[in-house]
Amino acid sequence: MAKWEENVRKVVPYTPGEQPNQPGMIKLNTNENPYPPSPMVEKVLHEFNTDKLRLYPDPTNGSLVYALAECYNVKPSQVFVGVGSDDVLALCFLTFFNSKKPILFPDITYSFYDVWADLFRIPYEDQPLDENMCIRKEDYMKENGGVIFANPNAPTGVAMELSEIEEIEASTPEVICIVDEAYIDFGGTSALPLIEKYDNLLVVQTFSKSRAMAGSRIGYVFGNERLIQYLNDVKYSFNSYTMDQVTLATGVAAIRDDAYFKETLNRVIATRERMKKELGELGFTMPDSKSNFLFISHPQVPAKYLLDELRKRNIFVRYFAKPRIDNMLRVSIGTDDEMDRFLACVKEIIASA
Ligand SMILES: *Cc1c(COP(=O)(O)O)cnc(C)c1O
């Protein structure tokens, strides 16, 4: 090892789901929306005046902050926008998790949390989900340096009752509690109304799943205005111009098209419910998902085998080689056509296994 390597910040990076690009593939591995973004997004792109690119964007991301505040009925001073919720979450970790006590999050959850904790040298303790893959609220009601969990959780899809979230929130007034609501629009109950009552609560959401704009990288967080101010202080100490002009304009257009948003959401939800039934009939078990994916397991056919066989048929799903979940597959909800082809392949694989 070279001498200079002693002082390198070494981290084990997060592994994102792969982004294959095969003709005719069915991509059900990273929870993207199968439908295009709002047609208003295309219109804005089409009419975009490129002279705008000469200038730096508004460092406050004002237009998008205002559009979000209007849509969610909060004050602009309660909103912070970043480059995907990954950016927003990383900034939250950096800003708010500075205790010597460990932060708490579930053992089975979004696998970026422990990566940020390691990156920023934040001590953490993971808390096991129960045998039904549910978060046990009691685990978060002890001394800690902060709390973060996803609701609905990933990769399980399981949602918590708002009353349980409030109990956790109420029991941890000395630390910041972050609820990662990447999938909330698909069926959970948002903790957003609680930000008026608890000044230590942050609610993070994203355009990547429910608004079909993973490629644009827009995430946002709601919280008490002092929390938002602290986040802005850190952001301006790191990179003032996080969002580009094009993304700001398309983001505003997407937020304003509520009718299209609801329509595509309902389609994904209907397909998800149909898939629960059809996969159940094939013998699969799964937690009750309120998200845009299902976390499935078959009593006879190993998950890894299914993964490989599906891949041979140009269908991509997600597998985690981790204790407790290494016989499960996370399958994003695609269009009805895609899911029918997926089902047909699954039937064929089960029959010949
Ligand atoms: C997808 C996802 C995110 C990150 O989404 P962005 O694309 O960065 O907005 C954050 N948390 C969870 C639980 C997710 O599944």
The ligand as an SDF file (V2000), in Angstrom:
LIG
                    3D

 15 15  0  0  0  0  0  0  0  0999 V2000
  -35.2910    4.6810   -5.2930 C   0  0  0  0  0  0  0  0  0  0  0  0
  -35.0890    5.0040   -3.8460 C   0  0  0  0  0  0  0  0  0  0  0  0
  -34.4460    6.1660   -3.4260 C   0  0  0  0  0  0  0  0  0  0  0  0
  -33.6620    7.0470   -4.3600 C   0  0  0  0  0  0  0  0  0  0  0  0
  -34.3250    7.6090   -5.3180 O   0  0  0  0  0  0  0  0  0  0  0  0
  -33.7550    8.7830   -6.2120 P   0  0  0  0  0  0  0  0  0  0  0  0
  -33.8170    8.2490   -7.5840 O   0  0  0  0  0  0  0  0  0  0  0  0
  -32.3550    9.1090   -5.7670 O   0  0  0  0  0  0  0  0  0  0  0  0
  -34.6860    9.8790   -5.9400 O   0  0  0  0  0  0  0  0  0  0  0  0
  -34.3990    6.4520   -2.0850 C   0  0  0  0  0  0  0  0  0  0  0  0
  -34.9360    5.6350   -1.1750 N   0  0  0  0  0  0  0  0  0  0  0  0
  -35.5220    4.4900   -1.5240 C   0  0  0  0  0  0  0  0  0  0  0  0
  -36.0880    3.6100   -0.4770 C   0  0  0  0  0  0  0  0  0  0  0  0
  -35.6100    4.1360   -2.8750 C   0  0  0  0  0  0  0  0  0  0  0  0
  -36.1460    2.9730   -3.2200 O   0  0  0  0  0  0  0  0  0  0  0  0
  1  2  1  0
  2  3  1  0
  2 14  2  0
  3  4  1  0
  3 10  2  0
  4  5  1  0
  5  6  1  0
  6  7  2  0
  6  8  1  0
  6  9  1  0
 10 11  1  0
 11 12  2  0
 12 13  1  0
 12 14  1  0
 14 15  1  0
M  END
$$$$
